[in-house]
Amino acid sequence: MEGKMNGGVAGSIMRQLSGKEEWGYGGGRGSRRWGRGGYGDRSLKHLEGVHRHIGDAGGGMVLKKRVMVVVDHTTRAKHAMMWALTHVANKGDVLTLLHIVSPHNDSHSPPLLADSLGALCKACKPEVEVEALVIQGPKLATVLSQVKKLEASVLVLGQGKPSAFCCLFASSQEDFVEQCINRADCLTLAVRKQSGGLGGYLVSTRWQKNFWLLA
């Protein structure tokens, strides 16, 4: 019953919002994965079908999708990760946490962050398969290439408050989010948790901007 309910809510959210490498740190390659692997269909129509079928008790084939979240040390990224886990990912889906670090970063903390976030997600929702990837490289190009390579169905990004001078120019983070929304080869959702007692989330897609979800 819970699987049906969660799938229905997530499917409804997807309809409303639609509007119409492995760990490469330090030159080596590797990955952290919790659970088994799986890939999702990139079309929104099929994505909604995935939500409808997950949790069915008929014993038929259960379709899967891959939900990718770009993570880092910021609060907005953690909010986006938890929103994707609770609102988009369902039983049997794969949640990919993608942490991109600068080619000049010599710190060993990125793998530790990705591992800890992956373990947190798996503890919160064991029925979702979780993997954490840490890759060195240019941020935008890496996201776009990984979305295509891993055939992600949904990409989720953390979105901060607009710049005070947004009417004149966008911050680098705002520009990065907008580029991902417009160029990624899958449904892309930018998520910002509301503050000031309002509750809920503001979600932006290619077709909707700051769509308020009280959930």
KOLBA-25111 format. One record per residue (C-alpha): chain; x, y, z. Coordinates in Angstrom, 1 decimal. Example, Ala and Ser with C-alpha at 12.3 -4.5 7.8 and 13.67 -1.06 7.14 Angstrom:
@unit = A	x = 12.3	y = -4.5	z = 7.8
@unit = A	x = 13.7	y = -1.1	z = 7.1
***
This chain:
@unit = A	x = 0.0	y = 0.0	z = 0.0
@unit = A	x = 2.8	y = 2.4	z = 0.9
@unit = A	x = 4.5	y = 1.7	z = -2.4
@unit = A	x = 1.3	y = 2.5	z = -4.3
@unit = A	x = 0.7	y = 5.7	z = -2.4
@unit = A	x = 4.3	y = 7.0	z = -2.8
@unit = A	x = 4.3	y = 6.1	z = -6.5
@unit = A	x = 1.0	y = 7.9	z = -7.1
@unit = A	x = 2.2	y = 11.0	z = -5.3
@unit = A	x = 5.5	y = 11.0	z = -7.2
@unit = A	x = 3.7	y = 10.4	z = -10.5
@unit = A	x = 1.4	y = 13.3	z = -9.8
@unit = A	x = 4.3	y = 15.6	z = -9.1
@unit = A	x = 6.1	y = 14.6	z = -12.3
@unit = A	x = 2.9	y = 15.3	z = -14.3
@unit = A	x = 2.5	y = 18.8	z = -12.7
@unit = A	x = 6.1	y = 19.7	z = -13.2
@unit = A	x = 6.4	y = 18.5	z = -16.8
@unit = A	x = 4.1	y = 21.2	z = -18.1
@unit = A	x = 3.2	y = 19.6	z = -21.4
@unit = A	x = 31.7	y = 8.2	z = -14.1
@unit = A	x = 32.3	y = 6.4	z = -11.5
@unit = A	x = 34.7	y = 7.8	z = -8.9
@unit = A	x = 37.5	y = 9.4	z = -10.9
@unit = A	x = 39.2	y = 11.1	z = -8.0
@unit = A	x = 43.0	y = 11.3	z = -8.2
@unit = A	x = 43.2	y = 9.7	z = -11.6
@unit = A	x = 41.7	y = 6.4	z = -10.5
@unit = A	x = 38.2	y = 5.1	z = -11.0
@unit = A	x = 35.8	y = 3.4	z = -8.7
@unit = A	x = 32.4	y = 3.8	z = -7.1
@unit = A	x = 30.3	y = 3.2	z = -4.0
@unit = A	x = 27.0	y = 1.4	z = -4.4
@unit = A	x = 24.4	y = 0.3	z = -2.0
@unit = A	x = 22.1	y = -2.3	z = -3.5
@unit = A	x = 21.8	y = -3.6	z = -7.1
@unit = A	x = 22.0	y = -1.5	z = -10.3
@unit = A	x = 19.3	y = -0.5	z = -12.7
@unit = A	x = 18.5	y = 2.0	z = -15.4
@unit = A	x = 15.5	y = 4.1	z = -16.3
@unit = A	x = 13.7	y = 5.2	z = -19.4
@unit = A	x = 14.3	y = 8.9	z = -20.1
@unit = A	x = 10.9	y = 9.7	z = -21.5
@unit = A	x = 8.4	y = 11.5	z = -19.2
@unit = A	x = 5.5	y = 9.3	z = -20.4
@unit = A	x = 7.4	y = 6.1	z = -19.5
@unit = A	x = 8.5	y = 7.8	z = -16.2
@unit = A	x = 4.9	y = 8.2	z = -15.2
@unit = A	x = 4.3	y = 4.6	z = -16.1
@unit = A	x = 7.1	y = 3.6	z = -13.8
@unit = A	x = 5.4	y = 5.4	z = -10.9
@unit = A	x = 2.1	y = 3.6	z = -11.6
@unit = A	x = 3.6	y = 0.1	z = -11.7
@unit = A	x = 5.9	y = 0.3	z = -8.7
@unit = A	x = 4.2	y = -1.3	z = -5.7
@unit = A	x = 1.7	y = -3.3	z = -7.7
@unit = A	x = 0.9	y = -6.6	z = -6.0
@unit = A	x = 0.2	y = -8.6	z = -9.1
@unit = A	x = 3.7	y = -10.0	z = -9.3
@unit = A	x = 4.4	y = -8.5	z = -12.7
@unit = A	x = 7.6	y = -6.9	z = -13.9
@unit = A	x = 8.6	y = -3.9	z = -11.8
@unit = A	x = 10.2	y = -1.1	z = -13.9
@unit = A	x = 13.0	y = 1.0	z = -12.5
@unit = A	x = 14.4	y = 4.5	z = -13.1
@unit = A	x = 17.6	y = 6.2	z = -12.2
@unit = A	x = 17.3	y = 9.5	z = -10.2
@unit = A	x = 20.5	y = 11.5	z = -10.2
@unit = A	x = 21.3	y = 14.2	z = -7.6
@unit = A	x = 24.2	y = 16.6	z = -7.7
@unit = A	x = 25.6	y = 16.8	z = -4.1
@unit = A	x = 28.2	y = 18.8	z = -2.3
@unit = A	x = 28.7	y = 20.3	z = 1.2
@unit = A	x = 25.9	y = 22.9	z = 0.9
@unit = A	x = 22.6	y = 22.8	z = 2.7
@unit = A	x = 20.7	y = 23.3	z = -0.5
@unit = A	x = 22.3	y = 20.2	z = -2.0
@unit = A	x = 21.3	y = 18.1	z = 1.0
@unit = A	x = 17.7	y = 19.4	z = 0.8
@unit = A	x = 17.6	y = 18.5	z = -2.9
@unit = A	x = 18.9	y = 15.0	z = -2.1
@unit = A	x = 16.3	y = 14.3	z = 0.6
@unit = A	x = 13.5	y = 15.7	z = -1.6
@unit = A	x = 14.6	y = 13.4	z = -4.4
@unit = A	x = 14.6	y = 10.5	z = -2.0
@unit = A	x = 11.2	y = 11.2	z = -0.6
@unit = A	x = 9.4	y = 12.6	z = -3.6
@unit = A	x = 10.9	y = 11.0	z = -6.7
@unit = A	x = 12.6	y = 7.8	z = -5.9
@unit = A	x = 10.5	y = 4.7	z = -5.3
@unit = A	x = 11.1	y = 1.1	z = -4.4
@unit = A	x = 13.6	y = -0.5	z = -6.7
@unit = A	x = 14.8	y = 2.8	z = -8.2
@unit = A	x = 18.4	y = 3.8	z = -8.3
@unit = A	x = 19.4	y = 7.0	z = -6.6
@unit = A	x = 22.8	y = 8.2	z = -7.9
@unit = A	x = 24.6	y = 10.8	z = -5.8
@unit = A	x = 27.0	y = 12.7	z = -8.1
@unit = A	x = 29.7	y = 14.7	z = -6.3
@unit = A	x = 31.9	y = 16.7	z = -8.7
@unit = A	x = 35.3	y = 18.1	z = -7.5
@unit = A	x = 37.7	y = 20.4	z = -9.1
@unit = A	x = 40.6	y = 18.8	z = -11.0
@unit = A	x = 42.9	y = 20.8	z = -8.7
@unit = A	x = 41.3	y = 19.5	z = -5.5
@unit = A	x = 43.8	y = 17.3	z = -3.5
@unit = A	x = 41.5	y = 16.8	z = -0.5
@unit = A	x = 40.4	y = 13.3	z = 0.4
@unit = A	x = 37.0	y = 14.5	z = 1.8
@unit = A	x = 34.9	y = 14.2	z = -1.4
@unit = A	x = 34.8	y = 10.4	z = -1.2
@unit = A	x = 34.0	y = 10.6	z = 2.5
@unit = A	x = 31.1	y = 13.0	z = 1.9
@unit = A	x = 29.6	y = 10.9	z = -0.9
@unit = A	x = 29.9	y = 7.8	z = 1.2
@unit = A	x = 28.2	y = 9.3	z = 4.2
@unit = A	x = 25.4	y = 10.8	z = 2.2
@unit = A	x = 24.8	y = 7.5	z = 0.4
@unit = A	x = 24.7	y = 5.6	z = 3.7
@unit = A	x = 22.2	y = 8.2	z = 5.1
@unit = A	x = 19.9	y = 7.8	z = 2.1
@unit = A	x = 20.0	y = 4.0	z = 2.4
@unit = A	x = 19.2	y = 4.2	z = 6.1
@unit = A	x = 16.3	y = 6.5	z = 5.4
@unit = A	x = 14.8	y = 4.5	z = 2.5
@unit = A	x = 16.2	y = 1.0	z = 2.3
@unit = A	x = 14.0	y = 0.0	z = -0.6
@unit = A	x = 15.8	y = 2.4	z = -2.9
@unit = A	x = 19.2	y = 1.4	z = -4.3
@unit = A	x = 21.8	y = 4.1	z = -3.7
@unit = A	x = 25.2	y = 4.7	z = -5.3
@unit = A	x = 27.6	y = 7.5	z = -4.8
@unit = A	x = 30.0	y = 8.7	z = -7.5
@unit = A	x = 32.8	y = 11.2	z = -7.1
@unit = A	x = 34.3	y = 12.6	z = -10.3
@unit = A	x = 37.0	y = 15.2	z = -11.0
@unit = A	x = 36.2	y = 17.6	z = -13.8
@unit = A	x = 34.3	y = 20.6	z = -15.0
@unit = A	x = 31.0	y = 20.7	z = -13.3
@unit = A	x = 28.5	y = 21.3	z = -16.1
@unit = A	x = 30.2	y = 19.1	z = -18.6
@unit = A	x = 30.5	y = 16.2	z = -16.1
@unit = A	x = 26.8	y = 16.4	z = -15.1
@unit = A	x = 25.6	y = 16.4	z = -18.7
@unit = A	x = 27.9	y = 13.5	z = -19.7
@unit = A	x = 26.9	y = 11.4	z = -16.7
@unit = A	x = 23.2	y = 11.9	z = -17.3
@unit = A	x = 23.7	y = 10.6	z = -20.8
@unit = A	x = 26.1	y = 7.8	z = -19.9
@unit = A	x = 24.0	y = 6.5	z = -17.0
@unit = A	x = 20.7	y = 7.1	z = -18.8
@unit = A	x = 19.2	y = 9.0	z = -15.9
@unit = A	x = 15.5	y = 9.5	z = -15.9
@unit = A	x = 15.5	y = 12.5	z = -13.6
@unit = A	x = 18.2	y = 15.0	z = -12.5
@unit = A	x = 17.7	y = 16.9	z = -9.3
@unit = A	x = 19.7	y = 20.0	z = -8.3
@unit = A	x = 19.8	y = 22.2	z = -5.2
@unit = A	x = 18.7	y = 25.7	z = -5.9
@unit = A	x = 19.7	y = 28.7	z = -3.7
@unit = A	x = 17.9	y = 32.0	z = -3.2
@unit = A	x = 18.1	y = 34.3	z = -6.2
@unit = A	x = 20.9	y = 36.8	z = -6.2
@unit = A	x = 20.0	y = 40.3	z = -5.0
@unit = A	x = 21.1	y = 41.5	z = -8.4
@unit = A	x = 19.5	y = 38.7	z = -10.4
@unit = A	x = 17.9	y = 41.3	z = -12.6
@unit = A	x = 21.4	y = 42.3	z = -13.7
@unit = A	x = 23.3	y = 39.1	z = -13.7
@unit = A	x = 23.0	y = 35.5	z = -12.4
@unit = A	x = 25.4	y = 33.9	z = -9.9
@unit = A	x = 27.6	y = 31.0	z = -11.1
@unit = A	x = 25.4	y = 28.5	z = -9.3
@unit = A	x = 22.2	y = 30.0	z = -10.8
@unit = A	x = 23.8	y = 29.8	z = -14.3
@unit = A	x = 24.9	y = 26.2	z = -13.7
@unit = A	x = 21.4	y = 25.2	z = -12.6
@unit = A	x = 19.8	y = 26.9	z = -15.6
@unit = A	x = 22.2	y = 25.3	z = -18.0
@unit = A	x = 21.5	y = 21.9	z = -16.6
@unit = A	x = 17.7	y = 22.5	z = -16.9
@unit = A	x = 18.0	y = 23.5	z = -20.5
@unit = A	x = 20.6	y = 21.1	z = -21.7
@unit = A	x = 20.4	y = 17.8	z = -19.7
@unit = A	x = 19.1	y = 14.9	z = -21.6
@unit = A	x = 16.4	y = 14.1	z = -19.0
@unit = A	x = 13.7	y = 15.7	z = -16.9
@unit = A	x = 15.6	y = 18.2	z = -14.6
@unit = A	x = 14.3	y = 19.6	z = -11.4
@unit = A	x = 15.9	y = 22.5	z = -9.4
@unit = A	x = 14.7	y = 22.4	z = -5.8
@unit = A	x = 14.7	y = 25.0	z = -3.1
@unit = A	x = 13.3	y = 24.5	z = 0.4
@unit = A	x = 11.1	y = 27.3	z = 1.5
@unit = A	x = 12.1	y = 29.3	z = 4.6
@unit = A	x = 10.4	y = 31.8	z = 6.9
@unit = A	x = 7.7	y = 29.5	z = 8.0
@unit = A	x = 6.1	y = 29.1	z = 4.6
@unit = A	x = 7.0	y = 25.4	z = 4.3
@unit = A	x = 7.2	y = 23.2	z = 1.2
@unit = A	x = 9.6	y = 23.5	z = -1.8
@unit = A	x = 10.0	y = 25.7	z = -4.8
@unit = A	x = 10.7	y = 23.5	z = -7.9
@unit = A	x = 11.8	y = 24.7	z = -11.3
@unit = A	x = 11.9	y = 22.8	z = -14.6
@unit = A	x = 12.2	y = 23.8	z = -18.2
@unit = A	x = 8.5	y = 24.4	z = -18.3
@unit = A	x = 7.7	y = 25.6	z = -14.8
@unit = A	x = 9.6	y = 28.2	z = -12.6
@unit = A	x = 9.3	y = 28.2	z = -8.8
@unit = A	x = 6.4	y = 25.8	z = -8.7
@unit = A	x = 5.4	y = 25.6	z = -5.0
@unit = A	x = 4.9	y = 22.2	z = -3.6
@unit = A	x = 3.5	y = 22.1	z = 0.0
@unit = A	x = 5.0	y = 18.8	z = 0.9
***
